Amino acid sequence: MKFHYFKLPLSIAGLLLSTQLFSQEKQKDSVRVEKLDEVIVKAVRVNATSPITHSNIDKVELSKRNLGQDIPILMNYLPSVVTTSDAGAGVGYTGIRVRGSDGTRVNVTINGIPYNDAESQGTFWVNMPDIASSVENLQLQRGVGTSVNGSGAFGASLNLLTDAVADNAYGQISSSLGSFNTYKNSVKFSTGLLNNHIEIAGRLSKITSDGYVDRASSNLKSYFLQAAYKDDNTLIKALAFGGNEVTYQSWYGVDSETLKTDRTFNYYTYDNEVDNFKQDHYQLHWNQRYSNRWSTNLGLNYTKGRGYFEQFKDGEDFEDYNFTPIELGGETINSTDLIRRRWLTPDFYVANLNVDYKDDSLNLIFGGSYSSYDSDHYGEVIWAQNSGGTSLGDHYYDGNGKKEDVSFFSKATFKISEKLQAYGDLQLRLVDYKTTGVTSDQVPLLVDENFSFFNPKMGLTYLINDNSSIYGSFAVANREPNRDDFKAETKPESERLSDFELGWRYASEKANININAYYMDYKNQLVLTGDIDDVGDYKRANVPNSFRAGLEIDANIKVTNKFSVIPTVAFSTNKIKDFMLERDGIVNNIGSTNISFSPNTVVSNMLNYEPIENLNFIFLTKYVGEQYLSNTDTEASKLDSYFVNDFNITYEIKPKKIFKSIVLSGLVNNVFNEKYESNGYTYLDFWSTPGSSKEIQGYYPQATTNFLVGVSLLF
């Protein structure tokens, strides 16, 4: 490992790393002590009085709509959140954007362990099918948030806490089915605490779906295993979880003309045009409480991934695959139809250690994280009409990426008075990234870059009265380019974000209201250009100056004992200053333009009605305003607004024999059959007309009215 800016022995780098705490109990000396089960996420989480904008979802809320769709879709009704699905129905490849920032800029951790791919910085939820069934709770922090492990948060950070240790034994069988031949089956169990100390728990799941889009099928398998030791002051958890996904490719959406006549059209017709990836995670967490004030948390992780996507290609040039031209009957054959696989085999190691001190007026957390990523990228031809004497299976390109990431942080929450609380957070993050070999296009990719980032954060919370408080915060985040950025023609620069947040919170028995205003100022922001590459990933480019500013409101209002309203409203403006556009060889400053994929209005609402105990009706509404697929503000690149409604029902039966609980669930998505597209892309076709360029669009249509129904048996 080499850092030009800072050198540190690996023994120390592996020592200072992540933590976690959370629910609280009164102790005799009045110092509040957190439950060890949730110590695992304290270092990356904030509480209700922190000057950080955030939302929480617990397992009860997740379970109501957890019938096969992925985590992003289950989070669709949080403030400033926009979700999408390649296959159109929420199964398979799904994505999330927060405040207009795409998934590569949303830092995701699982039990404090980074989940984003270190090179692409993307989050591939399809590699962890049905992880929602093993989540105890999650927290979404909007903006920079608190210091996190892994890649910097530039729009939001999302941290998941997996299942807590169960005191009592249980078994659970859950099944659901629905439109597009969607099926989900899972089996879950826990031994409860054996001898008051040891628990073994697990889950097996399988989800299959044909998808709304033609042939956009998914075959998803996953597992989750947990062994835990627990006493009053110690919690040790060993986890193994992962999945195997096989999804038929639908990365390219559908063009604007075809969209009018055949919304579900899929360009790919080869029978095995699939993405096939396996990923296994192994985690060890050791939480130790030494006194009511001092505790530590150690987290270790190894993630093994391996997989490929397979494609049929016709008329490919021999030179692109290192094939030797064939002379046949006086004619030279130098192209062929073929089937190729492009492989990725990442290994990812993480070590986190945090130390926590807490008394009546001060909570201090310090620690750090070290991670090491090593992945081979290569391609092979498994069939060719003519191979030019080259052995099938030989690699036609090879590349490697290595990334090491060290971060140190210190966080303090200090009670200045009974009404005023201060928050401070300092992080130093050091990144070393190297690549060797060539890309799939046979272009050398030789990166040797070091980054040194200092990320300070500070804020104040003032308690107005027992029900309301105001807060303000300022935070800085820095972020390095990803692998695809380095593949671009121009050298990318790291980006910097200064985030200002100001908010008011109100909480009572009848209502919870949060109002937040923000201003996010970017230097060299890597914005999406709107174009995608040959695997459906969006291309990015630096813009010198840009900003996002907005107002967010969310509430939970209890109208009666049986009826509540849960609205969210987000208004924003997202601008690039002095956008330089090159078209037809001419560079023009076209002034201030809207940042791509950043709608100015995102509104949602839940009407929650419980007429009798254990029966729950929820009517869900989502409106996303128009947005642009590029940064040019052209009408051709505009993605229309959409307004979608869902209906969810759950009913729990508590039999006296055999089962502890039987839960019946139903979900109707897009009740009013709205035809809409939640995502798309655009690029310039320079060859359509000599001397001019034409803007070409593609869209990802989402499913019209569809349903899911399920039953869960707990015994």
TADADA-V722240 format. One record per run of one state. SS is the DSSP state (A for helix, B for strand, O for the rest). FROM is the first residue (numbers start at 1). TO is the last residue. If there is no record, write none. Layout:
# TADADA-V722240
{{SS | FROM | TO} {SS | FROM | TO}}
This chain:
# TADADA-V722240
{{O | 1 | 9} {A | 10 | 13} {O | 14 | 23} {B | 24 | 25} {O | 26 | 32} {B | 33 | 34} {O | 35 | 35} {A | 36 | 44} {O | 45 | 53} {B | 54 | 58} {A | 59 | 65} {O | 66 | 70} {A | 71 | 74} {O | 75 | 80} {B | 81 | 85} {O | 86 | 93} {B | 94 | 98} {O | 99 | 100} {B | 101 | 101} {O | 102 | 102} {A | 103 | 105} {B | 106 | 110} {O | 111 | 112} {B | 113 | 114} {O | 115 | 124} {A | 125 | 128} {O | 129 | 130} {A | 131 | 134} {B | 135 | 142} {O | 143 | 155} {B | 156 | 162} {O | 163 | 169} {B | 170 | 178} {O | 179 | 181} {B | 182 | 190} {O | 191 | 193} {B | 194 | 194} {O | 195 | 197} {B | 198 | 209} {O | 210 | 217} {B | 218 | 230} {O | 231 | 233} {B | 234 | 248} {O | 249 | 253} {B | 254 | 255} {A | 256 | 261} {O | 262 | 273} {B | 274 | 289} {O | 290 | 293} {B | 294 | 317} {A | 318 | 321} {O | 322 | 325} {B | 326 | 328} {O | 329 | 330} {B | 331 | 333} {O | 334 | 334} {B | 335 | 358} {O | 359 | 361} {B | 362 | 384} {O | 385 | 394} {B | 395 | 415} {O | 416 | 419} {B | 420 | 438} {O | 439 | 443} {B | 444 | 444} {O | 445 | 446} {B | 447 | 463} {O | 464 | 467} {B | 468 | 479} {O | 480 | 482} {A | 483 | 487} {O | 488 | 494} {B | 495 | 507} {O | 508 | 510} {B | 511 | 532} {O | 533 | 537} {B | 538 | 558} {O | 559 | 562} {B | 563 | 576} {O | 577 | 579} {B | 580 | 583} {O | 584 | 585} {B | 586 | 589} {O | 590 | 592} {B | 593 | 594} {O | 595 | 600} {B | 601 | 609} {O | 610 | 614} {B | 615 | 624} {O | 625 | 626} {B | 627 | 628} {O | 629 | 634} {A | 635 | 637} {B | 638 | 639} {O | 640 | 641} {B | 642 | 653} {O | 654 | 660} {B | 661 | 669} {O | 670 | 676} {B | 677 | 689} {O | 690 | 691} {B | 692 | 701} {O | 702 | 705} {B | 706 | 714} {O | 715 | 715}}
